[in-house]
């Protein structure tokens, strides 16, 4: 199943994101579950959240993936939403 992970950063947390980015990107690249990933940008072009498409067996696997993300461990996110997703194009 495909799951969209939609995460929004805590206000003022850009430094946390920048300091943890290398570990987060390494985690993304090491995972067979990640199909697509990238940051949301604010009006100034600064990173302010994440959109990650995961291919997992079930929602429990998606939740486990989130639990292992270095961004989550660093306390970057204000909200994290996991939504089943259906790819139509791409």
C-alpha positions as CSV (number, residue, x, y, z in Angstrom):
1,X,0.0,0.0,0.0
2,X,1.1,3.6,-0.6
3,X,1.0,6.0,2.3
4,X,1.5,9.8,2.2
5,X,3.4,11.1,5.2
6,X,2.7,14.8,5.6
7,X,4.7,16.5,8.3
8,X,4.7,20.2,9.2
9,X,7.7,21.6,11.2
10,X,7.3,23.4,14.5
11,X,7.5,27.2,14.1
12,X,11.0,28.4,14.3
13,X,12.5,25.0,13.9
14,X,14.6,25.5,10.7
15,X,17.9,25.1,12.6
16,X,16.7,21.7,13.9
17,X,15.9,20.7,10.4
18,X,19.2,21.8,9.0
19,X,21.2,20.2,11.8
20,X,19.4,16.9,11.4
21,X,19.1,16.9,7.6
22,X,22.1,14.7,6.8
23,X,20.9,11.9,9.1
24,X,17.3,12.2,7.7
25,X,18.5,12.0,4.1
26,X,20.6,9.0,4.9
27,X,17.6,7.4,6.5
28,X,15.5,8.1,3.4
29,X,18.1,6.6,1.1
30,X,18.6,3.5,3.3
31,X,14.9,2.7,3.2
32,X,13.3,0.4,0.6
33,X,9.9,1.9,1.6
34,X,10.5,5.5,0.4
35,X,9.1,6.1,-3.1
36,X,9.3,9.9,-3.2
37,X,10.3,12.5,-0.7
38,X,11.0,16.2,-0.4
39,X,10.4,19.2,1.8
40,X,7.6,21.7,1.7
41,X,8.7,25.3,1.3
42,X,7.4,28.5,2.9
43,X,6.9,31.8,1.1
44,X,10.6,32.6,1.5
45,X,11.7,29.3,0.0
46,X,12.8,27.9,3.3
47,X,12.0,24.2,4.2
48,X,9.1,24.0,6.6
49,X,7.8,20.4,6.4
50,X,8.0,17.1,4.5
51,X,6.0,15.0,2.0
52,X,7.1,11.4,1.8
53,X,5.4,8.6,-0.1
54,X,6.0,5.3,1.5
55,X,5.3,1.8,0.0
56,X,4.5,-0.4,2.9
57,X,2.6,-3.6,3.8
58,X,0.3,-1.8,6.2
59,X,-0.2,1.3,8.3
60,X,1.8,-0.2,11.2
61,X,4.8,-0.4,9.0
62,X,4.4,3.3,8.0
63,X,4.1,4.2,11.7
64,X,7.3,2.2,12.4
65,X,9.1,4.1,9.6
66,X,8.0,7.4,11.1
67,X,9.2,6.3,14.5
68,X,12.7,5.7,13.1
69,X,13.0,9.0,11.3
70,X,15.8,11.3,12.7
71,X,13.6,14.3,12.2
72,X,11.0,12.9,14.6
73,X,13.7,12.0,17.1
74,X,14.9,15.6,17.0
75,X,11.4,16.9,17.7
76,X,11.2,18.8,14.4
77,X,7.6,18.2,13.6
78,X,4.5,19.9,15.0
79,X,2.2,17.5,13.2
80,X,2.6,14.2,11.3
81,X,-0.2,12.8,9.3
82,X,-0.2,9.3,7.5
83,X,-2.8,8.9,4.8
84,X,-3.4,6.0,2.5
85,X,-2.7,7.2,-1.0
86,X,-3.6,6.0,-4.5
87,X,-1.1,6.8,-7.3
88,X,-2.9,7.7,-10.5
89,X,-0.1,9.3,-12.5
90,X,3.6,8.8,-12.1
